[in-house]
Amino acid sequence: MLLREHFPELAAWNVQILGTDLSDDVLEKARSGRYTQMEVNRGLPAAMLIKHLHREGLAWELNPSIRSLVSFHKMNLIEPWPALPLMDVVFLRNVLIYFSVPTKKAILEKIRKVMAPDAVLFLGAAETTLGIDDSFRPVRIDNTTFYRPS
């Protein structure tokens, strides 16, 4: 939704979004594209709700134009990964905090291998690559920090 709203010039691009998780239940929920009223009330502006979702009984369902951009797959970050395409943007928010430093380093090495040379990595506010993997450099713009491959 944010891509469509803020970057309309990308409409002609082949944008593909990959979501991963370990939990089959979480993946099924994500694939359904269905949200309760309470879920859509948590930070989704009304204009975006009306533009990108439609009512389906008591739930809200993502419109096909948004759902078609996203695929979801089961993936364990600490096990071997399947072949993945090069990615331009990676969101790994509030995940690394649960792992030891050696495991964080191994995960970041895997991520770096699937990032395009000019890609960006977004971590959670309490996470960093500093002191873990020096092949990333932090970039700060206003209150946002992201990481680029060095």
Summary of the structure (lengths in Angstrom):
residues: 150
radius of gyration: 17.0
end to end distance: 30.0
largest distance: 50.1
contacts: 338
relative contact order: 0.13
helix: 33%
strand: 31%
